[in-house]
Amino acid sequence: MAEGKKSFMFYCDWIDTFKSLSKDDSFELFLHLLEYVNDTNPTSKNPVVNAVFPIIRNQLKRDLKKWETKAEKNRQNALKRW
């Protein structure tokens, strides 16, 4: 994800996705997600994870862009004050 970023948004409506999968696939998807946000560049041979994860990844990328924009705006505002 981003340098220095220690958290991410986990959306409540993802429960439908996780519940629709088998327990094994849900667990593998969850671990894949955690590996992704910790910058370990995960890969999976599981076709279910490969089909579902891009939807989650795209949301995380949109969130990251919002966070970076907000962080930059806050930096600029702090510089104006000082």
N, C-alpha and C positions, 0 to 999 in steps of 0.2 A: 504494500500500500504506500503510504507516504512516510518519509523520514520523520521520526519523532511522533508519529501518530500512534496512540496507545489504545484506541478504542474504535468501534465501528457500530453502525446501526444494524440491529437484528430485528426484522419486522415481524410483528405479530401475525400478519396474514400469511407468512410462510408456513404456518402450522398445517394448512391444507395440503401443501406440497409434501411436507415431511410425513404427514399421516397417510397420504395416499401411497407411499412407498412401503416396501417390506422393512422390517426392523433393521435388517442387515444393510439394505440400500440407504435407509435414512441415516444410519450411523456413519456409513462411508461418505455420504454427502456432507454430513456435519463436519467430519474430520477434514474432508477436502476443503470446505469453506474456511476452517480454522487455519489450515496450512496456507491457503491463498492469502488471507489477511496478515499472516506472519511472513510473507514474502519467501516461501520455500518453493514456489513454482511447482505446484503439485500436478501430477498426471494420474490418470485413472484408466484402467482397462474395462471398467464397468460401464456398459453402454447407457445405463440409467443415469448415472452421475454425469456422464458426458452430454446427455441430452438436457438435463435439468439445470446443471450448474451455470451455463452461460446466462440464463435468465437472472440468476442471483448475482453473478459477476457484473453484469451490465448495470444493475441497480447500485452495486457498491462503487462502480466507477463514476456514476452520476453523483453519488453522495460525496465522493472524494473531490470531484471538481467543485462542488458547492463549498466544501470545507476549505479547499485551497483558495477560492475566491474570497471567502469570508476572512481567512487568515491574512491574506494580502491586504485587504481593506483595513483590517485592524492594525496591521503594521504601519500602513500609511497614515492612519489617524493618530497613532502613537507618535510618529515622527513629526506630525504637524504640531502636536502639543509641546514637544521639546525643541 
